[in-house]
Amino acid sequence: MNSEKIMVCVYYGPNGERLIRRGIHLSQLIQSPLCVLSVIDHPIDEMDQQEEKYIEAWRKLTEEAGGTFVLLESHGQEAADIIASTAQKHDVTQLIIGQSAQTRWQEIMKGSIVNDLLEKLGAIDLHIVAVQRMQAQLEETHEEGVDVEVVQTPRGYEIAYETHGRPIVIEGIFFKDMHTDFDNGLLKLCINGQYQYLKVFKGKLIDELVLEPQSL
């Protein structure tokens, strides 16, 4: 092993395995330790069956490759702070993240957050993996996409199959996770001319930052 240490950031969704495999490949290529970080925005003991399935699959994949899997609750912390503190704890020198807005890591794709992250981490190599071809991979983990509208409710932004007169914020395509009785899955939206995938948990959009007024 050399002085390089790699960390992969993943958040609930089918692209996590691809990112982890990218990290494993790089780790084996340069003979470096691997750490995989996943963050959830609710208590660990409140994860649903589908979330647990993803987490356990990621943990198994990571540990079989000799890596360390870290699962944290966000407790309202910013993404850059969580990444930085974990990276520093594990002496990370190379960071792998996904480009898609399906995940909480979409925050760091905004320039100011990138600068903030690099400032917090110091000298580090940042690998950004494009996931534009995600829809082709959804067939293995999600049901066929259906047209939905996004409406604003007291709970926040939610998907709706019928608006019942409520104002439509934006339209999209919802891909429901297989083997779940809830509206858990990914919502495909076109924002500022680019397709993005947002996580949906029990009908509510988790990644709401991209729905700021200037984005619409």
C-alpha positions as CSV (number, residue, x, y, z in Angstrom):
1,M,0.0,0.0,0.0
2,N,1.2,3.6,-0.7
3,S,0.2,6.9,0.9
4,E,-2.9,7.4,-1.3
5,K,-6.3,6.8,0.3
6,I,-9.5,6.7,-1.6
7,M,-13.1,7.6,-0.5
8,V,-16.3,7.1,-2.5
9,C,-19.4,9.1,-1.6
10,V,-22.7,7.4,-2.3
11,Y,-26.3,8.2,-1.6
12,Y,-29.4,6.0,-1.9
13,G,-30.0,5.0,-5.5
14,P,-28.9,2.6,-8.2
15,N,-25.8,4.5,-9.2
16,G,-24.0,3.8,-5.8
17,E,-22.7,0.4,-7.0
18,R,-21.2,1.9,-10.1
19,L,-19.4,4.5,-8.0
20,I,-18.1,1.9,-5.5
21,R,-16.8,-0.3,-8.3
22,R,-15.0,2.7,-9.7
23,G,-13.4,3.3,-6.3
24,I,-12.5,-0.4,-6.0
25,H,-10.9,-0.4,-9.5
26,L,-8.8,2.7,-8.6
27,S,-7.9,1.3,-5.2
28,Q,-6.7,-1.9,-6.7
29,L,-4.9,-0.1,-9.5
30,I,-2.8,2.0,-7.2
31,Q,-2.8,-0.4,-4.2
32,S,-4.5,2.0,-1.8
33,P,-7.0,1.7,1.1
34,L,-10.7,2.3,0.2
35,C,-13.4,4.0,2.3
36,V,-17.1,4.3,1.1
37,L,-19.2,6.9,2.8
38,S,-23.0,7.0,2.7
39,V,-25.2,9.5,4.5
40,I,-28.9,9.4,5.3
41,D,-31.0,12.3,6.4
42,H,-33.1,10.3,9.0
43,P,-32.3,7.9,11.8
44,I,-30.7,4.7,10.8
45,D,-33.4,2.7,12.6
46,E,-36.0,4.3,10.4
47,M,-34.6,3.0,7.1
48,D,-37.2,1.2,5.0
49,Q,-36.5,-2.2,3.5
50,Q,-35.3,-0.9,0.1
51,E,-32.8,1.4,1.8
52,E,-31.5,-1.4,3.9
53,K,-31.1,-3.5,0.8
54,Y,-29.0,-0.9,-0.9
55,I,-26.9,-0.2,2.2
56,E,-26.2,-3.9,2.9
57,A,-25.3,-4.5,-0.8
58,W,-22.9,-1.6,-0.7
59,R,-21.4,-2.7,2.6
60,K,-20.9,-6.2,1.3
61,L,-19.3,-5.0,-2.0
62,T,-17.0,-2.6,-0.1
63,E,-15.9,-5.1,2.5
64,E,-15.3,-7.9,0.0
65,A,-12.9,-5.6,-1.7
66,G,-11.1,-5.0,1.6
67,G,-12.6,-1.5,2.1
68,T,-14.3,0.3,5.0
69,F,-18.0,1.2,4.8
70,V,-19.2,4.2,6.8
71,L,-22.9,5.0,7.3
72,L,-23.7,8.3,8.9
73,E,-26.8,10.3,9.8
74,S,-26.6,13.9,8.5
75,H,-28.2,15.6,11.6
76,G,-28.7,18.7,9.4
77,Q,-25.1,19.1,8.5
78,E,-24.0,20.4,5.1
79,A,-22.7,17.8,2.6
80,A,-19.3,19.5,2.3
81,D,-18.8,19.4,6.1
82,I,-19.7,15.7,6.3
83,I,-17.4,14.8,3.4
84,A,-14.6,16.9,4.8
85,S,-14.7,15.5,8.4
86,T,-14.9,11.9,7.2
87,A,-12.2,12.4,4.7
88,Q,-9.9,14.0,7.3
89,K,-10.6,11.2,9.7
90,H,-9.6,8.6,7.2
91,D,-6.7,10.6,5.7
92,V,-8.3,10.6,2.3
93,T,-6.2,11.9,-0.7
94,Q,-8.6,11.0,-3.5
95,L,-12.4,11.6,-3.5
96,I,-14.9,10.0,-5.9
97,I,-18.4,11.5,-6.2
98,G,-21.3,11.2,-8.7
99,Q,-22.4,14.1,-10.9
100,S,-26.1,13.4,-10.9
101,A,-28.4,15.5,-8.8
102,Q,-30.2,12.3,-7.7
103,T,-28.0,12.4,-4.6
104,R,-27.2,14.8,-1.7
105,W,-23.8,15.1,-3.3
106,Q,-25.3,17.3,-6.0
107,E,-24.7,20.2,-3.6
108,I,-21.0,20.1,-4.2
109,M,-21.5,20.5,-8.0
110,K,-22.2,24.2,-7.4
111,G,-19.0,26.1,-7.8
112,S,-19.0,27.8,-4.4
113,I,-19.4,24.4,-2.6
114,V,-16.6,22.8,-4.7
115,N,-14.3,25.6,-3.6
116,D,-15.5,25.2,0.0
117,L,-14.9,21.5,-0.1
118,L,-11.4,21.8,-1.6
119,E,-10.6,24.5,1.0
120,K,-11.7,22.2,3.8
121,L,-9.8,19.2,2.4
122,G,-6.6,20.9,1.2
123,A,-4.6,18.9,-1.3
124,I,-6.9,16.2,-2.7
125,D,-7.8,14.7,-6.1
126,L,-11.5,15.0,-6.9
127,H,-13.0,12.5,-9.3
128,I,-16.4,13.4,-10.6
129,V,-18.2,10.5,-12.3
130,A,-20.8,11.4,-14.9
131,V,-24.0,9.4,-14.7
132,Q,-26.0,10.7,-17.6
133,R,-26.7,7.1,-18.8
134,M,-28.5,6.3,-15.5
135,Q,-31.9,5.6,-17.1
136,A,-30.6,2.5,-18.8
137,Q,-29.5,1.1,-15.5
138,L,-32.9,1.8,-13.8
139,E,-34.5,-1.1,-15.6
140,E,-32.7,-3.5,-13.2
141,T,-33.8,-1.8,-10.0
142,H,-36.9,0.2,-10.7
143,E,-40.3,-0.1,-12.3
144,E,-41.2,1.5,-15.7
145,G,-41.3,5.3,-15.4
146,V,-44.6,7.1,-15.2
147,D,-45.5,10.8,-15.8
148,V,-46.1,12.7,-12.5
149,E,-46.3,16.3,-11.4
150,V,-44.5,18.0,-8.5
151,V,-46.6,20.0,-6.1
152,Q,-45.8,22.0,-3.0
153,T,-47.4,20.9,0.2
154,P,-46.9,21.5,3.9
155,R,-44.5,18.5,3.9
156,G,-42.4,20.1,1.1
157,Y,-42.3,19.1,-2.6
158,E,-44.2,15.9,-3.4
159,I,-45.0,13.9,-6.5
160,A,-48.6,13.7,-7.6
161,Y,-50.4,11.5,-10.1
162,E,-53.4,13.8,-10.0
163,T,-53.0,17.5,-8.9
164,H,-56.7,18.1,-7.9
165,G,-56.3,21.7,-8.9
166,R,-53.1,22.3,-7.0
167,P,-50.5,24.4,-8.8
168,I,-47.8,22.3,-10.7
169,V,-44.2,23.2,-9.8
170,I,-42.6,21.0,-12.5
171,E,-43.4,17.8,-14.4
172,G,-41.2,14.7,-14.4
173,I,-41.0,10.9,-14.8
174,F,-41.1,8.8,-11.6
175,F,-39.2,5.5,-11.4
176,K,-40.5,3.5,-8.4
177,D,-38.2,1.2,-6.6
178,M,-39.1,-2.5,-7.1
179,H,-40.5,-4.5,-4.2
180,T,-41.8,-1.5,-2.2
181,D,-45.4,-0.5,-1.3
182,F,-44.4,3.1,-0.9
183,D,-43.6,5.8,-3.5
184,N,-39.9,5.4,-3.1
185,G,-37.6,5.8,-6.1
186,L,-36.1,8.4,-8.4
187,L,-37.7,11.4,-10.2
188,K,-36.3,12.4,-13.5
189,L,-36.6,16.2,-14.1
190,C,-35.3,18.5,-16.8
191,I,-33.8,21.6,-15.0
192,N,-32.0,24.3,-16.9
193,G,-31.8,22.1,-19.9
194,Q,-30.2,19.2,-18.1
195,Y,-31.8,15.9,-16.9
196,Q,-31.4,15.3,-13.2
197,Y,-32.5,12.5,-10.9
198,L,-33.9,13.3,-7.4
199,K,-34.5,10.8,-4.7
200,V,-38.2,10.3,-3.6
201,F,-39.0,8.9,-0.2
202,K,-42.7,8.1,0.6
203,G,-43.7,10.5,-2.1
204,K,-41.6,13.4,-0.9
205,L,-38.6,14.8,-2.8
206,I,-35.5,14.6,-0.7
207,D,-33.2,16.6,-2.8
208,E,-35.2,19.9,-2.8
209,L,-32.3,22.3,-3.3
210,V,-32.4,22.0,-7.1
211,L,-36.1,23.3,-7.0
212,E,-35.1,26.8,-6.0
213,P,-37.1,29.4,-8.0
214,Q,-34.1,30.4,-10.1
215,S,-33.7,26.8,-11.3
216,L,-37.3,26.7,-12.5
